[in-house]
Amino acid sequence: MTHPAPDAWLGIDLGTQGVRAVAADSAGHLLGAGTAPLTSDRRDGRHEQDPDEWWRAVCAAVGQARAAGADPLRIRAVAVDATSGTVTLTDRRGHAVTPALMYDDGRAAAEAEKVNEAGEAQWTRAGYRRMQRSWGLPKLRWLLDRHPRAAADGWRLAHQNDVVNRRLVGHDVPADTSNALKTGADAATVTWPEEVFAELGVPAEVLPGLVPPGTVLGEVSAAAAAETGLLAGTPVVAGMTDGCAAQLGSGATAVGSWNSVMGTTLVLKGVTAELVHDPAGVMYSHRSPAGTWLPGGASSVGAGLVAREFAGADLDRLTAEAAELLPTGLLRYPLVSPGERFPFVAPDATAFRSREAAGSAEDFAALLQGAAYVERLCFDYADLLGAPATGAIVLTGGATRNPVWNQLRADVLRRPVTLPRHAQPALGMAVLAAAALDGTDSRTGSGDAAGSPAAGGALDRAAAAMVRADRTVEPRDPYRSAHDEGYVRLVDLLARRGWLPEVVAAHARERTAS
């Protein structure tokens, strides 16, 4: 007797440098994966991509996943994540009519001031008080100023994954409150702040509807099936931001747990029972499909500098040489691009070294160490706001391929860190797709509402079943005092430049001394 193959779930990750598609079964076994590159246009503080390229890359990545063993007949649902705060305008057919303004595009500084003046009370209730110029709403206002006929012409705001979801189902889709958070969506009420938008001159006609992550948006259309090779009728589930997707893919869904993603940039996400309020607007909270809150933030520090500064270098050799030099007295603040977003907001922040490096190995060691110090500062900032920062820490992202960096991060954080076996944002979306259809046999996706206690149980069940720990790295006590000293020195340098508020610096010093 032939037994039916177990269910599978497809997650699609729209990243900065490329698209990744991963199919996994309900036990977390990877059935097939594919990738396709994306190109960016960066200049003068601006960062754009071509939205049409997203769909082409999705089709290519899904095609590779199918060729690698992902059987479309087994895939019960698909979910898509995206970079947080990336927006564009689309026409009535869902085609982009403007370039996409990416998550770290900083052109909307003046618009951000207007947004914060009009909506401070609303943003305070949402937990972050102020929007940053790289967020979606300031950039939407910038786009509308340059396209005053957008509403009359039927143009519509679309976040990055809205564009792909629209192509998948073949009709207009609502935005998920995770990707729409930085565009002003109220995650608690699943509504747009109409009064604030009216004052800002944002027409209601350009806004998509809103749904919680984990909501079924529709089914893969015949046209999308022909382009992607997916089965027509496969449910498409509302996703989350890439940072939230990485958190689900790490298995960090329990209250008090944290996921730290070191990729091109650093993203830190935790889980709290209650909304964390940040009067400085540095940390913001997404709403989990489980009904809990996901506080965190995205830094401009990260591994992106490795590819830029050490292109063509033998990274294995550099890593081995760097390991002999750590801890190093050379301090680096390794910003990938100018301006910082987390754990402090400083639009004028720039990368720096405390002195010239003695050689490439020391410079590389200082880069790894500096990123780890900023990561520690993020945890200290979370603690300052009252978020539980002492729970389990799961590391994910491209940097985890470097074992020296993993050990360094455990040493600097003074905490054990766990590395999952297959953690990645695309797997997180497969987990979300599985949770959305938990206990549902039909392809309609009907079931418990996202954010309900039952939905929370479904997410925990899916994460527990599909995410496996690979190893745990313990901190080494002999290195503690040297890293404590270096960390405080970097904190002092950031404070002296006027970027890091003294209250944050003082709290970091206090926690170091404890």
GUKOLVO-723861 format. One record per residue (C-alpha): residue number from 1; residue in three letters; x, y, z. Coordinates in steps of 0.25 Angstrom, whole numbers, plus 5000, padded with zeros to 4 digits. Example, Ala and Ser with C-alpha at 12.3 -4.5 7.8 and 13.67 -1.06 7.14 Angstrom:
BEGIN
<1, 'ALA', <5049, 4982, 5031>> <2, 'SER', <5055, 4996, 5029>> 
END
This chain:
BEGIN
<1, 'MET', <5000, 5000, 5000>> <2, 'THR', <5005, 5014, 4996>> <3, 'HIS', <5005, 5024, 5007>> <4, 'PRO', <5002, 5039, 5003>> <5, 'ALA', <5014, 5048, 5004>> <6, 'PRO', <5014, 5057, 5016>> <7, 'ASP', <5009, 5072, 5014>> <8, 'ALA', <5019, 5082, 5010>> <9, 'TRP', <5019, 5097, 5011>> <10, 'LEU', <5026, 5108, 5003>> <11, 'GLY', <5033, 5120, 5008>> <12, 'ILE', <5038, 5131, 5000>> <13, 'ASP', <5048, 5142, 5005>> <14, 'LEU', <5049, 5155, 4998>> <15, 'GLY', <5063, 5160, 5003>> <16, 'THR', <5072, 5171, 4999>> <17, 'GLN', <5082, 5163, 4990>> <18, 'GLY', <5072, 5152, 4985>> <19, 'VAL', <5060, 5144, 4986>> <20, 'ARG', <5060, 5130, 4993>> <21, 'ALA', <5049, 5120, 4992>> <22, 'VAL', <5049, 5108, 5002>> <23, 'ALA', <5039, 5096, 5003>> <24, 'ALA', <5039, 5088, 5016>> <25, 'ASP', <5030, 5077, 5021>> <26, 'SER', <5023, 5077, 5034>> <27, 'ALA', <5035, 5071, 5041>> <28, 'GLY', <5044, 5082, 5036>> <29, 'HIS', <5051, 5074, 5026>> <30, 'LEU', <5056, 5083, 5014>> <31, 'LEU', <5050, 5077, 5001>> <32, 'GLY', <5056, 5087, 4991>> <33, 'ALA', <5061, 5101, 4991>> <34, 'GLY', <5065, 5112, 4980>> <35, 'THR', <5071, 5126, 4980>> <36, 'ALA', <5071, 5137, 4970>> <37, 'PRO', <5079, 5150, 4971>> <38, 'LEU', <5073, 5164, 4972>> <39, 'THR', <5080, 5177, 4968>> <40, 'SER', <5080, 5190, 4975>> <41, 'ASP', <5083, 5205, 4971>> <42, 'ARG', <5089, 5212, 4983>> <43, 'ARG', <5094, 5226, 4982>> <44, 'ASP', <5093, 5239, 4991>> <45, 'GLY', <5086, 5232, 5002>> <46, 'ARG', <5076, 5226, 4993>> <47, 'HIS', <5073, 5211, 4991>> <48, 'GLU', <5064, 5206, 4980>> <49, 'GLN', <5060, 5193, 4973>> <50, 'ASP', <5052, 5190, 4961>> <51, 'PRO', <5039, 5183, 4966>> <52, 'ASP', <5037, 5175, 4953>> <53, 'GLU', <5050, 5168, 4956>> <54, 'TRP', <5044, 5163, 4969>> <55, 'TRP', <5034, 5155, 4962>> <56, 'ARG', <5044, 5149, 4952>> <57, 'ALA', <5053, 5145, 4963>> <58, 'VAL', <5042, 5139, 4970>> <59, 'CYS', <5039, 5130, 4958>> <60, 'ALA', <5053, 5126, 4956>> <61, 'ALA', <5055, 5123, 4971>> <62, 'VAL', <5042, 5115, 4972>> <63, 'GLY', <5046, 5108, 4959>> <64, 'GLN', <5060, 5104, 4965>> <65, 'ALA', <5053, 5099, 4978>> <66, 'ARG', <5044, 5090, 4969>> <67, 'ALA', <5056, 5085, 4961>> <68, 'ALA', <5062, 5081, 4975>> <69, 'GLY', <5051, 5073, 4979>> <70, 'ALA', <5039, 5082, 4984>> <71, 'ASP', <5027, 5075, 4978>> <72, 'PRO', <5016, 5085, 4976>> <73, 'LEU', <5006, 5074, 4978>> <74, 'ARG', <5010, 5073, 4993>> <75, 'ILE', <5010, 5088, 4995>> <76, 'ARG', <4998, 5092, 5003>> <77, 'ALA', <5001, 5107, 5005>> <78, 'VAL', <5011, 5118, 5002>> <79, 'ALA', <5015, 5131, 5009>> <80, 'VAL', <5024, 5142, 5006>> <81, 'ASP', <5033, 5151, 5014>> <82, 'ALA', <5039, 5164, 5010>> <83, 'THR', <5049, 5175, 5015>> <84, 'SER', <5042, 5184, 5025>> <85, 'GLY', <5038, 5198, 5020>> <86, 'THR', <5040, 5196, 5005>> <87, 'VAL', <5029, 5202, 4997>> <88, 'THR', <5025, 5206, 4983>> <89, 'LEU', <5012, 5210, 4976>> <90, 'THR', <5005, 5201, 4966>> <91, 'ASP', <4994, 5203, 4956>> <92, 'ARG', <4980, 5197, 4955>> <93, 'ARG', <4986, 5184, 4949>> <94, 'GLY', <4996, 5183, 4961>> <95, 'HIS', <5008, 5187, 4952>> <96, 'ALA', <5018, 5196, 4959>> <97, 'VAL', <5018, 5210, 4953>> <98, 'THR', <5030, 5215, 4962>> <99, 'PRO', <5043, 5209, 4966>> <100, 'ALA', <5043, 5203, 4980>> <101, 'LEU', <5048, 5211, 4991>> <102, 'MET', <5056, 5201, 4999>> <103, 'TYR', <5056, 5199, 5014>> <104, 'ASP', <5068, 5208, 5017>> <105, 'ASP', <5065, 5219, 5007>> <106, 'GLY', <5067, 5232, 5014>> <107, 'ARG', <5061, 5242, 5005>> <108, 'ALA', <5049, 5245, 5013>> <109, 'ALA', <5055, 5253, 5024>> <110, 'ALA', <5046, 5265, 5023>> <111, 'GLU', <5033, 5256, 5021>> <112, 'ALA', <5037, 5249, 5034>> <113, 'GLU', <5036, 5262, 5042>> <114, 'LYS', <5022, 5264, 5036>> <115, 'VAL', <5018, 5250, 5039>> <116, 'ASN', <5023, 5251, 5053>> <117, 'GLU', <5017, 5264, 5056>> <118, 'ALA', <5003, 5259, 5051>> <119, 'GLY', <5003, 5246, 5057>> <120, 'GLU', <5012, 5246, 5070>> <121, 'ALA', <5000, 5242, 5079>> <122, 'GLN', <4997, 5230, 5070>> <123, 'TRP', <5011, 5226, 5068>> <124, 'THR', <5012, 5227, 5084>> <125, 'ARG', <5001, 5218, 5085>> <126, 'ALA', <5007, 5208, 5076>> <127, 'GLY', <5019, 5208, 5084>> <128, 'TYR', <5030, 5215, 5076>> <129, 'ARG', <5026, 5230, 5077>> <130, 'ARG', <5034, 5234, 5065>> <131, 'MET', <5036, 5229, 5051>> <132, 'GLN', <5049, 5229, 5044>> <133, 'ARG', <5051, 5235, 5030>> <134, 'SER', <5054, 5221, 5025>> <135, 'TRP', <5040, 5216, 5029>> <136, 'GLY', <5029, 5214, 5019>> <137, 'LEU', <5020, 5225, 5022>> <138, 'PRO', <5030, 5237, 5020>> <139, 'LYS', <5034, 5230, 5007>> <140, 'LEU', <5019, 5229, 5003>> <141, 'ARG', <5017, 5243, 5006>> <142, 'TRP', <5029, 5246, 4997>> <143, 'LEU', <5024, 5238, 4986>> <144, 'LEU', <5010, 5245, 4987>> <145, 'ASP', <5016, 5259, 4986>> <146, 'ARG', <5023, 5255, 4973>> <147, 'HIS', <5010, 5248, 4968>> <148, 'PRO', <4999, 5256, 4972>> <149, 'ARG', <4989, 5249, 4962>> <150, 'ALA', <4992, 5235, 4969>> <151, 'ALA', <4978, 5234, 4975>> <152, 'ALA', <4971, 5239, 4963>> <153, 'ASP', <4978, 5230, 4954>> <154, 'GLY', <4975, 5218, 4963>> <155, 'TRP', <4989, 5216, 4968>> <156, 'ARG', <4991, 5209, 4981>> <157, 'LEU', <5002, 5207, 4991>> <158, 'ALA', <5009, 5193, 4991>> <159, 'HIS', <5019, 5188, 5000>> <160, 'GLN', <5029, 5178, 4995>> <161, 'ASN', <5022, 5165, 4997>> <162, 'ASP', <5009, 5172, 4993>> <163, 'VAL', <5014, 5173, 4979>> <164, 'VAL', <5018, 5158, 4979>> <165, 'ASN', <5005, 5153, 4986>> <166, 'ARG', <4997, 5161, 4976>> <167, 'ARG', <5004, 5154, 4965>> <168, 'LEU', <5002, 5140, 4971>> <169, 'VAL', <4987, 5142, 4973>> <170, 'GLY', <4983, 5150, 4961>> <171, 'HIS', <4975, 5161, 4969>> <172, 'ASP', <4977, 5172, 4979>> <173, 'VAL', <4981, 5167, 4993>> <174, 'PRO', <4981, 5174, 5006>> <175, 'ALA', <4995, 5177, 5013>> <176, 'ASP', <4999, 5169, 5025>> <177, 'THR', <5000, 5178, 5038>> <178, 'SER', <5015, 5174, 5039>> <179, 'ASN', <5020, 5180, 5026>> <180, 'ALA', <5010, 5191, 5028>> <181, 'LEU', <5015, 5195, 5042>> <182, 'LYS', <5025, 5205, 5037>> <183, 'THR', <5014, 5211, 5028>> <184, 'GLY', <5006, 5214, 5040>> <185, 'ALA', <4997, 5202, 5041>> <186, 'ASP', <4991, 5200, 5056>> <187, 'ALA', <4995, 5185, 5058>> <188, 'ALA', <4986, 5184, 5070>> <189, 'THR', <4973, 5189, 5063>> <190, 'VAL', <4977, 5185, 5049>> <191, 'THR', <4973, 5198, 5044>> <192, 'TRP', <4980, 5210, 5037>> <193, 'PRO', <4980, 5223, 5046>> <194, 'GLU', <4970, 5231, 5037>> <195, 'GLU', <4970, 5244, 5044>> <196, 'VAL', <4986, 5245, 5044>> <197, 'PHE', <4985, 5241, 5029>> <198, 'ALA', <4975, 5251, 5026>> <199, 'GLU', <4984, 5262, 5032>> <200, 'LEU', <4996, 5257, 5024>> <201, 'GLY', <4988, 5257, 5011>> <202, 'VAL', <4989, 5242, 5009>> <203, 'PRO', <4976, 5238, 5001>> <204, 'ALA', <4969, 5226, 5006>> <205, 'GLU', <4968, 5221, 4992>> <206, 'VAL', <4983, 5218, 4991>> <207, 'LEU', <4983, 5210, 5003>> <208, 'PRO', <4981, 5194, 5003>> <209, 'GLY', <4973, 5187, 5013>> <210, 'LEU', <4979, 5181, 5025>> <211, 'VAL', <4980, 5167, 5031>> <212, 'PRO', <4988, 5160, 5042>> <213, 'PRO', <4999, 5151, 5037>> <214, 'GLY', <4995, 5137, 5035>> <215, 'THR', <4982, 5141, 5028>> <216, 'VAL', <4979, 5134, 5015>> <217, 'LEU', <4979, 5144, 5004>> <218, 'GLY', <4974, 5135, 4992>> <219, 'GLU', <4979, 5124, 4983>> <220, 'VAL', <4990, 5123, 4973>> <221, 'SER', <4984, 5127, 4960>> <222, 'ALA', <4985, 5120, 4947>> <223, 'ALA', <4994, 5130, 4941>> <224, 'ALA', <5003, 5130, 4953>> <225, 'ALA', <5003, 5115, 4953>> <226, 'ALA', <5008, 5115, 4939>> <227, 'GLU', <5019, 5124, 4942>> <228, 'THR', <5024, 5118, 4955>> <229, 'GLY', <5020, 5104, 4953>> <230, 'LEU', <5012, 5104, 4966>> <231, 'LEU', <4998, 5097, 4966>> <232, 'ALA', <4987, 5106, 4963>> <233, 'GLY', <4978, 5107, 4975>> <234, 'THR', <4989, 5107, 4986>> <235, 'PRO', <4986, 5116, 4997>> <236, 'VAL', <4994, 5129, 4998>> <237, 'VAL', <4996, 5133, 5013>> <238, 'ALA', <4999, 5147, 5018>> <239, 'GLY', <5014, 5148, 5022>> <240, 'MET', <5022, 5157, 5031>> <241, 'THR', <5035, 5165, 5030>> <242, 'ASP', <5048, 5158, 5027>> <243, 'GLY', <5052, 5160, 5042>> <244, 'CYS', <5040, 5154, 5047>> <245, 'ALA', <5041, 5143, 5037>> <246, 'ALA', <5055, 5140, 5042>> <247, 'GLN', <5050, 5140, 5056>> <248, 'LEU', <5039, 5129, 5053>> <249, 'GLY', <5050, 5121, 5045>> <250, 'SER', <5059, 5121, 5057>> <251, 'GLY', <5048, 5115, 5066>> <252, 'ALA', <5048, 5127, 5075>> <253, 'THR', <5033, 5128, 5078>> <254, 'ALA', <5033, 5127, 5093>> <255, 'VAL', <5031, 5139, 5102>> <256, 'GLY', <5045, 5144, 5106>> <257, 'SER', <5053, 5137, 5095>> <258, 'TRP', <5061, 5145, 5084>> <259, 'ASN', <5066, 5144, 5070>> <260, 'SER', <5078, 5152, 5066>> <261, 'VAL', <5080, 5152, 5051>> <262, 'MET', <5094, 5156, 5045>> <263, 'GLY', <5092, 5157, 5030>> <264, 'THR', <5095, 5169, 5022>> <265, 'THR', <5091, 5177, 5034>> <266, 'LEU', <5087, 5173, 5048>> <267, 'VAL', <5072, 5170, 5052>> <268, 'LEU', <5068, 5167, 5066>> <269, 'LYS', <5054, 5162, 5070>> <270, 'GLY', <5049, 5157, 5083>> <271, 'VAL', <5035, 5152, 5089>> <272, 'THR', <5028, 5159, 5100>> <273, 'ALA', <5014, 5157, 5105>> <274, 'GLU', <5011, 5172, 5105>> <275, 'LEU', <5014, 5183, 5096>> <276, 'VAL', <5028, 5190, 5099>> <277, 'HIS', <5027, 5205, 5098>> <278, 'ASP', <5039, 5213, 5094>> <279, 'PRO', <5039, 5228, 5096>> <280, 'ALA', <5051, 5230, 5087>> <281, 'GLY', <5045, 5222, 5075>> <282, 'VAL', <5057, 5213, 5073>> <283, 'MET', <5050, 5200, 5076>> <284, 'TYR', <5037, 5196, 5070>> <285, 'SER', <5028, 5184, 5072>> <286, 'HIS', <5021, 5175, 5062>> <287, 'ARG', <5009, 5167, 5066>> <288, 'SER', <5011, 5152, 5065>> <289, 'PRO', <5001, 5143, 5058>> <290, 'ALA', <5001, 5136, 5072>> <291, 'GLY', <4995, 5149, 5079>> <292, 'THR', <5008, 5153, 5086>> <293, 'TRP', <5017, 5164, 5082>> <294, 'LEU', <5031, 5164, 5075>> <295, 'PRO', <5039, 5176, 5079>> <296, 'GLY', <5052, 5179, 5072>> <297, 'GLY', <5059, 5187, 5062>> <298, 'ALA', <5069, 5187, 5050>> <299, 'SER', <5083, 5193, 5051>> <300, 'SER', <5091, 5198, 5039>> <301, 'VAL', <5103, 5190, 5045>> <302, 'GLY', <5105, 5176, 5039>> <303, 'ALA', <5112, 5166, 5030>> <304, 'GLY', <5110, 5175, 5018>> <305, 'LEU', <5124, 5181, 5020>> <306, 'VAL', <5131, 5167, 5019>> <307, 'ALA', <5127, 5166, 5004>> <308, 'ARG', <5130, 5181, 5001>> <309, 'GLU', <5144, 5182, 5009>> <310, 'PHE', <5149, 5168, 5007>> <311, 'ALA', <5144, 5164, 4993>> <312, 'GLY', <5153, 5154, 4987>> <313, 'ALA', <5160, 5151, 5000>> <314, 'ASP', <5162, 5137, 5006>> <315, 'LEU', <5152, 5138, 5017>> <316, 'ASP', <5156, 5125, 5023>> <317, 'ARG', <5170, 5130, 5025>> <318, 'LEU', <5166, 5143, 5030>> <319, 'THR', <5156, 5137, 5040>> <320, 'ALA', <5168, 5128, 5045>> <321, 'GLU', <5177, 5140, 5047>> <322, 'ALA', <5166, 5148, 5053>> <323, 'ALA', <5163, 5137, 5063>> <324, 'GLU', <5178, 5139, 5069>> <325, 'LEU', <5176, 5154, 5070>> <326, 'LEU', <5162, 5154, 5078>> <327, 'PRO', <5159, 5162, 5086>> <328, 'THR', <5166, 5173, 5079>> <329, 'GLY', <5168, 5187, 5084>> <330, 'LEU', <5165, 5193, 5070>> <331, 'LEU', <5150, 5197, 5071>> <332, 'ARG', <5141, 5198, 5059>> <333, 'TYR', <5127, 5203, 5057>> <334, 'PRO', <5124, 5195, 5045>> <335, 'LEU', <5113, 5203, 5038>> <336, 'VAL', <5109, 5197, 5025>> <337, 'SER', <5103, 5210, 5020>> <338, 'PRO', <5102, 5224, 5027>> <339, 'GLY', <5092, 5226, 5037>> <340, 'GLU', <5088, 5218, 5049>> <341, 'ARG', <5074, 5212, 5052>> <342, 'PHE', <5076, 5203, 5064>> <343, 'PRO', <5080, 5203, 5076>> <344, 'PHE', <5079, 5218, 5074>> <345, 'VAL', <5075, 5227, 5063>> <346, 'ALA', <5086, 5236, 5057>> <347, 'PRO', <5084, 5240, 5043>> <348, 'ASP', <5098, 5246, 5042>> <349, 'ALA', <5105, 5234, 5048>> <350, 'THR', <5117, 5228, 5040>> <351, 'ALA', <5126, 5217, 5041>> <352, 'PHE', <5139, 5219, 5049>> <353, 'ARG', <5152, 5212, 5054>> <354, 'SER', <5158, 5216, 5068>> <355, 'ARG', <5172, 5215, 5060>> <356, 'GLU', <5178, 5210, 5048>> <357, 'ALA', <5178, 5195, 5046>> <358, 'ALA', <5192, 5188, 5047>> <359, 'GLY', <5187, 5179, 5035>> <360, 'SER', <5176, 5173, 5028>> <361, 'ALA', <5174, 5162, 5039>> <362, 'GLU', <5173, 5172, 5050>> <363, 'ASP', <5163, 5180, 5042>> <364, 'PHE', <5155, 5168, 5040>> <365, 'ALA', <5155, 5164, 5054>> <366, 'ALA', <5151, 5178, 5058>> <367, 'LEU', <5139, 5177, 5048>> <368, 'LEU', <5134, 5164, 5054>> <369, 'GLN', <5136, 5169, 5069>> <370, 'GLY', <5130, 5183, 5066>> <371, 'ALA', <5117, 5176, 5060>> <372, 'ALA', <5116, 5168, 5073>> <373, 'TYR', <5118, 5180, 5082>> <374, 'VAL', <5106, 5187, 5075>> <375, 'GLU', <5098, 5174, 5076>> <376, 'ARG', <5101, 5174, 5091>> <377, 'LEU', <5097, 5189, 5092>> <378, 'CYS', <5083, 5185, 5085>> <379, 'PHE', <5081, 5175, 5097>> <380, 'ASP', <5084, 5186, 5107>> <381, 'TYR', <5075, 5195, 5100>> <382, 'ALA', <5064, 5185, 5101>> <383, 'ASP', <5066, 5183, 5115>> <384, 'LEU', <5066, 5198, 5118>> <385, 'LEU', <5051, 5198, 5112>> <386, 'GLY', <5047, 5187, 5121>> <387, 'ALA', <5047, 5176, 5111>> <388, 'PRO', <5051, 5162, 5116>> <389, 'ALA', <5065, 5161, 5111>> <390, 'THR', <5070, 5149, 5118>> <391, 'GLY', <5063, 5138, 5111>> <392, 'ALA', <5069, 5129, 5100>> <393, 'ILE', <5077, 5135, 5089>> <394, 'VAL', <5076, 5128, 5075>> <395, 'LEU', <5086, 5133, 5064>> <396, 'THR', <5083, 5133, 5050>> <397, 'GLY', <5087, 5140, 5037>> <398, 'GLY', <5099, 5138, 5028>> <399, 'ALA', <5109, 5142, 5039>> <400, 'THR', <5106, 5128, 5046>> <401, 'ARG', <5114, 5121, 5035>> <402, 'ASN', <5126, 5127, 5042>> <403, 'PRO', <5129, 5119, 5055>> <404, 'VAL', <5139, 5129, 5060>> <405, 'TRP', <5128, 5140, 5059>> <406, 'ASN', <5118, 5131, 5066>> <407, 'GLN', <5128, 5128, 5078>> <408, 'LEU', <5132, 5143, 5078>> <409, 'ARG', <5117, 5147, 5079>> <410, 'ALA', <5115, 5137, 5091>> <411, 'ASP', <5127, 5143, 5098>> <412, 'VAL', <5123, 5157, 5096>> <413, 'LEU', <5108, 5155, 5100>> <414, 'ARG', <5113, 5146, 5112>> <415, 'ARG', <5102, 5137, 5109>> <416, 'PRO', <5100, 5123, 5102>> <417, 'VAL', <5095, 5125, 5088>> <418, 'THR', <5087, 5114, 5080>> <419, 'LEU', <5089, 5112, 5065>> <420, 'PRO', <5077, 5105, 5058>> <421, 'ARG', <5080, 5095, 5047>> <422, 'HIS', <5072, 5101, 5035>> <423, 'ALA', <5068, 5115, 5040>> <424, 'GLN', <5065, 5125, 5030>> <425, 'PRO', <5054, 5135, 5027>> <426, 'ALA', <5048, 5126, 5016>> <427, 'LEU', <5047, 5114, 5026>> <428, 'GLY', <5040, 5124, 5035>> <429, 'MET', <5029, 5127, 5024>> <430, 'ALA', <5028, 5112, 5023>> <431, 'VAL', <5025, 5111, 5038>> <432, 'LEU', <5015, 5122, 5037>> <433, 'ALA', <5008, 5115, 5025>> <434, 'ALA', <5007, 5102, 5033>> <435, 'ALA', <5002, 5109, 5045>> <436, 'ALA', <4991, 5117, 5036>> <437, 'LEU', <4986, 5103, 5031>> <438, 'ASP', <4988, 5096, 5044>> <439, 'GLY', <4976, 5086, 5045>> <440, 'THR', <4970, 5090, 5032>> <441, 'ASP', <4969, 5079, 5021>> <442, 'SER', <4963, 5088, 5010>> <443, 'ARG', <4970, 5098, 5002>> <444, 'THR', <4961, 5109, 5007>> <445, 'GLY', <4970, 5112, 5019>> <446, 'SER', <4958, 5114, 5028>> <447, 'GLY', <4961, 5112, 5042>> <448, 'ASP', <4965, 5120, 5055>> <449, 'ALA', <4967, 5135, 5053>> <450, 'ALA', <4981, 5140, 5053>> <451, 'GLY', <4984, 5145, 5067>> <452, 'SER', <4975, 5136, 5074>> <453, 'PRO', <4979, 5127, 5085>> <454, 'ALA', <4977, 5115, 5076>> <455, 'ALA', <4985, 5122, 5065>> <456, 'GLY', <4996, 5124, 5076>> <457, 'GLY', <4996, 5109, 5079>> <458, 'ALA', <4997, 5106, 5064>> <459, 'LEU', <5009, 5115, 5062>> <460, 'ASP', <5017, 5109, 5074>> <461, 'ARG', <5013, 5095, 5069>> <462, 'ALA', <5018, 5098, 5055>> <463, 'ALA', <5031, 5104, 5060>> <464, 'ALA', <5034, 5093, 5070>> <465, 'ALA', <5032, 5082, 5059>> <466, 'MET', <5039, 5089, 5047>> <467, 'VAL', <5051, 5096, 5054>> <468, 'ARG', <5063, 5088, 5060>> <469, 'ALA', <5074, 5093, 5068>> <470, 'ASP', <5088, 5089, 5062>> <471, 'ARG', <5097, 5093, 5073>> <472, 'THR', <5099, 5103, 5085>> <473, 'VAL', <5112, 5111, 5087>> <474, 'GLU', <5116, 5115, 5101>> <475, 'PRO', <5123, 5128, 5105>> <476, 'ARG', <5137, 5127, 5110>> <477, 'ASP', <5140, 5133, 5123>> <478, 'PRO', <5155, 5137, 5121>> <479, 'TYR', <5151, 5147, 5110>> <480, 'ARG', <5140, 5153, 5118>> <481, 'SER', <5148, 5165, 5124>> <482, 'ALA', <5155, 5169, 5111>> <483, 'HIS', <5142, 5169, 5104>> <484, 'ASP', <5135, 5177, 5115>> <485, 'GLU', <5146, 5187, 5114>> <486, 'GLY', <5145, 5188, 5099>> <487, 'TYR', <5130, 5189, 5099>> <488, 'VAL', <5130, 5201, 5109>> <489, 'ARG', <5140, 5208, 5101>> <490, 'LEU', <5132, 5207, 5088>> <491, 'VAL', <5120, 5211, 5096>> <492, 'ASP', <5128, 5224, 5101>> <493, 'LEU', <5132, 5227, 5086>> <494, 'LEU', <5118, 5226, 5081>> <495, 'ALA', <5113, 5235, 5093>> <496, 'ARG', <5124, 5245, 5091>> <497, 'ARG', <5120, 5247, 5076>> <498, 'GLY', <5106, 5251, 5081>> <499, 'TRP', <5100, 5239, 5074>> <500, 'LEU', <5097, 5230, 5086>> <501, 'PRO', <5088, 5236, 5097>> <502, 'GLU', <5095, 5237, 5110>> <503, 'VAL', <5084, 5230, 5117>> <504, 'VAL', <5086, 5218, 5108>> <505, 'ALA', <5101, 5218, 5110>> <506, 'ALA', <5100, 5219, 5125>> <507, 'HIS', <5091, 5207, 5125>> <508, 'ALA', <5100, 5199, 5117>> <509, 'ARG', <5112, 5202, 5126>> <510, 'GLU', <5103, 5199, 5138>> <511, 'ARG', <5099, 5185, 5132>> <512, 'THR', <5114, 5183, 5129>> <513, 'ALA', <5118, 5185, 5143>> <514, 'SER', <5107, 5176, 5149>> 
END
